């Protein structure tokens, strides 16, 4: 698991003043869960190969959502 969060100046590309990248990788390096807000995509989520928009509601909620997804991945059948 890799979690990176940076406080940045508010701008058109970082309207919330934060950049982030949270990722859970499989032992073989496959991204299982990921959240990031790189430009030009903005806030989005990766979950088991699917990418969707993410409604950013603050760092605490971001981390909670990431942890929830990790729990879901850990509970799935192999």
FENTASUL-V480580 format. One record per backbone hydrogen bond with DSSP energy under -0.5 kcal/mol. CO is the residue of the C=O (numbers start at 1). NH is the residue of the N-H. If there is no record, write none. Layout:
co = (CO	CO)
nh = (NH	NH)
This chain:
co = (2	4	6	6	14	14	17	19	20	21	22	23	24	24	26	30	30	32	33	34	35	36	38	38	43	44	45	46	47	50	52	54	58	58	59	60	61	62	63	64	65	66	67	68	69	70	71	72	73)
nh = (23	21	8	19	11	17	8	6	37	4	35	2	32	33	29	26	32	48	24	46	22	44	41	42	54	36	52	34	50	47	45	56	57	62	63	64	65	66	67	68	69	70	71	72	73	74	75	76	76)
